[in-house]
């Protein structure tokens, strides 16, 4: 082998090994903490690199400044024992009517104006619209508490977890009747501030912001999407999203073209195939998208380094 070519390959492999990334998308599972040990057969598969686990705010902060990270500690120890990586998602939005999963003080103290606000969600194909809740990140008092949680997590887990993942940007509020002081510009700036804060707090672990849609924006007409991608690239922040749906029209008018434009320019791209994602069909075949179709699109169009797979993905049954 040509020596210069060998050195080049060795250098590339060293960089990939150090960053924890690979030239093709790595497979992670997406699940909840409660289900982790039941999934050991899947987790220990040689083609599974790690697990993304969602932790809601209420679980992590029992009362004001009363942090309880025991679930993350247990999950991290368990996965370390299996030589698998952990990605933690710090969830501040919820998709069930009774899931106000933030600390009680946010709901009770007047400064937080209720802490959360109702939002609506329509995941997948053939699913009814459902109500959920989202933390009022545009309220500086709420955002300050969320950022304090991020700082506490970084102090404990920076360099131990592979990545910290902030939730998707999409929310759907009744803006006309809002009484919390929401505006689309305020929300955009709050999300930018949170991901930059997380990047400053986590010096060693990757930081990934999920981005799919912005309220009030379509086809980058407020430059929210373009500004977020530029900020992420400049500040070594990874990006991702909760759904890989090849060539989906709505996505093609929002985040997807920017993932394509920024291929190779982001520190990490982590995309998901969640349960609703599995309900979509390929228009060309009239059948659900296959693993190969998801992976091919994620790699070649979106530039994904990681795919978080729902444990109900058909290929995991074999």
C-alpha positions in Angstrom: 0.0 0.0 0.0 1.2 3.5 -0.8 2.6 5.0 2.5 1.0 8.4 2.1 -2.4 6.7 1.5 -1.9 4.5 4.5 -1.1 7.5 6.7 -4.2 9.3 5.4 -6.4 6.3 6.2 -4.9 5.9 9.6 -5.4 9.5 10.4 -9.0 9.4 9.3 -9.7 6.2 11.4 -8.1 7.9 14.4 -10.3 10.9 14.1 -13.4 8.8 13.7 -12.5 6.6 16.6 -11.8 9.7 18.8 -15.1 11.3 17.9 -17.1 8.1 18.3 -18.4 8.5 14.7 -18.3 6.3 11.7 -18.3 6.8 7.9 -21.8 5.2 7.7 -24.7 5.7 10.2 -24.3 3.8 13.4 -27.4 2.1 14.9 -28.7 3.1 18.3 -31.9 2.1 20.0 -34.5 4.7 21.1 -36.3 3.8 24.3 -37.4 4.7 27.8 -35.4 4.1 31.0 -38.0 1.7 32.4 -37.6 -0.6 29.4 -33.9 -0.7 29.3 -33.1 -4.0 31.0 -35.9 -5.8 29.1 -34.1 -4.9 25.9 -30.8 -6.6 26.6 -31.0 -9.0 23.8 -31.4 -6.1 21.3 -28.9 -3.9 23.0 -26.1 -6.5 23.0 -26.5 -7.1 19.2 -23.1 -6.3 17.6 -24.8 -3.9 15.1 -26.2 -1.7 18.0 -23.7 0.9 19.3 -25.7 2.5 22.1 -29.1 3.7 23.3 -30.9 7.1 23.3 -33.0 7.5 26.4 -35.6 10.2 27.1 -35.6 11.7 30.6 -38.4 14.1 31.4 -37.7 17.2 33.4 -39.9 16.1 36.3 -37.9 12.9 36.8 -34.6 14.8 37.0 -35.7 17.6 39.2 -38.0 16.5 42.0 -38.2 20.0 43.6 -36.6 23.3 43.1 -32.8 22.6 43.0 -33.5 19.0 44.2 -31.9 17.0 41.4 -32.2 13.3 41.2 -30.0 11.7 38.5 -30.2 8.2 39.8 -32.0 6.9 36.7 -29.2 8.2 34.4 -26.6 6.8 36.8 -28.2 3.4 36.7 -28.7 3.4 33.0 -25.2 4.6 32.3 -23.7 1.9 34.6 -25.8 -0.8 32.9 -24.8 0.3 29.4 -21.1 0.7 30.4 -21.2 -2.9 31.6 -22.4 -3.9 28.1 -19.8 -1.7 26.4 -22.6 0.5 24.9 -23.0 4.2 24.7 -25.7 6.4 26.2 -27.4 9.5 24.7 -29.6 11.4 27.1 -32.5 13.5 25.8 -33.7 16.2 28.3 -37.4 16.4 27.6 -39.3 19.6 28.1 -42.3 18.8 25.9 -44.8 16.0 26.2 -47.4 14.4 23.9 -50.2 13.2 26.2 -53.0 15.3 27.8 -52.1 14.5 31.4 -48.3 14.7 30.9 -47.3 18.0 32.5 -43.9 16.4 33.3 -42.1 19.4 34.8 -41.4 20.0 38.5 -44.4 21.1 40.5 -42.9 24.5 41.4 -43.0 25.5 37.8 -46.8 24.8 37.7 -47.4 26.5 41.0 -45.3 29.6 41.4 -46.7 32.8 39.7 -43.4 33.8 38.1 -43.5 30.8 35.8 -47.1 31.6 34.5 -48.1 27.9 34.7 -44.7 26.6 33.5 -46.2 24.8 30.5 -48.7 25.6 27.7 -50.9 23.3 25.7 -49.7 22.1 22.3 -51.0 19.8 19.7 -49.4 16.9 17.8 -50.3 14.8 14.8 -47.6 12.2 14.5 -47.3 9.6 11.7 -50.0 8.7 9.1 -53.6 8.0 10.2 -53.1 9.2 13.7 -55.5 11.5 15.5 -54.4 14.9 16.7 -53.6 14.8 20.4 -52.9 17.4 23.0 -49.7 17.7 25.0 -47.7 20.3 26.8 -44.5 22.2 26.3 -42.4 24.2 28.7 -42.5 28.0 28.3 -38.9 28.4 27.2 -39.7 31.9 26.0 -40.4 32.8 29.6 -37.0 33.8 31.0 -37.8 32.4 34.4 -38.6 29.0 33.0 -35.6 29.0 30.7 -33.3 29.9 33.5 -34.5 26.8 35.4 -34.1 24.5 32.4 -30.6 25.8 31.8 -29.7 25.2 35.5 -30.8 21.6 35.0 -28.5 21.4 31.9 -25.6 22.8 33.9 -26.2 20.3 36.8 -26.3 17.4 34.3 -23.1 18.6 32.6 -21.3 18.8 36.0 -22.2 15.1 36.6 -22.1 13.5 33.2 -19.9 15.5 30.8 -17.6 13.1 29.1 -19.4 10.0 30.5 -22.5 10.1 28.2 -21.8 10.1 24.5 -24.2 13.0 23.8 -26.9 15.2 25.3 -29.9 15.7 23.0 -32.3 18.7 23.2 -35.9 18.1 22.0 -37.3 19.0 18.6 -38.1 22.6 17.7 -41.6 21.9 16.4 -44.5 23.1 18.6 -48.1 23.9 17.7 -49.7 26.4 20.0 -52.9 28.3 20.0 -51.0 31.5 19.4 -54.1 33.7 18.9 -55.3 33.0 22.5 -51.9 32.7 24.2 -51.5 34.6 27.5 -47.9 33.6 28.3 -46.1 36.2 26.2 -45.2 33.7 23.5 -43.9 35.0 20.2 -42.2 33.1 17.4 -39.1 35.2 17.6 -38.9 34.7 21.4 -39.2 31.0 21.0 -36.6 30.8 18.3 -34.1 32.8 20.3 -34.8 30.7 23.4 -34.0 27.5 21.5 -30.8 29.0 20.1 -29.8 30.1 23.6 -30.5 26.7 25.1 -28.4 24.8 22.6 -25.5 27.3 22.9 -25.8 27.0 26.7 -25.7 23.2 26.5 -22.6 23.4 24.3 -20.8 25.6 26.8 -21.8 23.3 29.7 -20.9 20.0 28.0 -17.2 20.4 27.1 -16.6 16.8 26.2 -19.9 15.1 25.3 -21.6 15.8 22.0 -24.5 18.2 22.0 -27.4 17.6 19.6 -30.3 19.9 18.9 -33.3 18.2 17.3 -34.8 20.5 14.5 -37.7 19.8 12.2 -40.1 22.7 12.0 -40.5 26.2 13.5 -43.8 27.8 14.5 -44.7 30.7 12.1 -42.2 29.5 9.5 -42.4 27.7 6.2 -39.6 27.3 3.7 -37.3 29.4 5.8 -39.4 32.5 5.3 -38.2 33.9 8.7 -34.7 32.6 8.3 -35.1 30.6 11.5 -33.9 27.4 9.9 -30.9 28.9 8.1 -29.8 30.8 11.2 -30.0 27.7 13.4 -27.9 25.6 11.0 -25.3 28.4 10.7 -25.1 28.7 14.5 -24.8 25.0 15.0 -22.0 24.7 12.4 -20.1 27.6 13.9 -20.4 26.4 17.5 -19.7 22.7 17.1 -23.3 21.8 17.9 -24.8 18.6 16.4 -28.2 18.6 14.8 -30.8 15.9 14.3 -34.5 15.2 14.1 -37.2 12.8 15.4 -38.2 11.5 11.9 -36.5 10.1 8.8 -39.2 10.1 6.1 -37.5 10.2 2.7 -38.5 13.1 0.6 -41.6 14.0 2.7 -43.0 17.2 1.3 -43.4 19.1 4.6 -39.9 18.2 5.7 -38.5 19.2 2.3 -39.8 22.7 2.9 -38.2 22.9 6.3 -35.2 21.1 7.8 -34.2 18.4 5.3 -32.6 20.6 2.6 -30.5 22.3 5.3 -29.2 18.9 6.5 -28.3 18.2 2.9 -26.6 21.6 2.5 -24.6 21.1 5.7 -23.5 17.5 5.0 -20.0 17.1 6.5 -20.1 20.5 8.2 -21.8 19.6 11.5 -20.1 17.9 14.4 -22.8 15.2 14.6 -26.0 14.4 12.8 -28.4 12.1 14.7 -31.7 11.2 13.2 -34.5 8.9 14.5 -36.9 6.3 13.2 -39.5 6.5 16.0 -42.9 4.6 16.2 -44.8 7.2 14.1 -42.1 7.2 11.5 -42.7 3.5 10.9 -46.3 4.3 9.8 -45.2 6.2 6.6 -45.3 4.4 3.3 -43.0 4.8 0.3 -45.2 6.3 -2.5 -43.2 4.4 -5.1 -43.9 1.0 -3.5 -47.1 1.7 -1.5 -45.3 -0.3 1.3 -43.8 0.9 4.6 -40.2 2.2 4.2 -37.6 -0.5 4.7 -34.5 -0.3 6.8 -32.4 0.1 3.7 -34.5 3.0 2.5 -34.4 4.8 5.8 -30.6 4.2 6.1 -29.8 5.2 2.5 -31.7 8.5 2.8 -30.3 9.2 6.2 -26.7 8.7 5.0 -26.7 10.1 1.5 -29.2 13.0 1.7 -29.3 14.0 5.4 -25.6 13.1 6.2 -26.5 11.2 9.3 -23.9 9.7 11.6 -26.4 8.0 13.9 -29.9 6.6 13.5 -32.0 6.1 16.7 -34.3 3.2 15.9 -37.6 2.4 17.6 -37.4 -1.0 19.2 -40.5 -1.9 17.2 -38.5 -1.6 13.9 -39.2 -4.8 11.9 -35.5 -5.5 11.2 -34.8 -5.8 14.9 -37.0 -8.9 15.1 -34.5 -11.0 13.2 
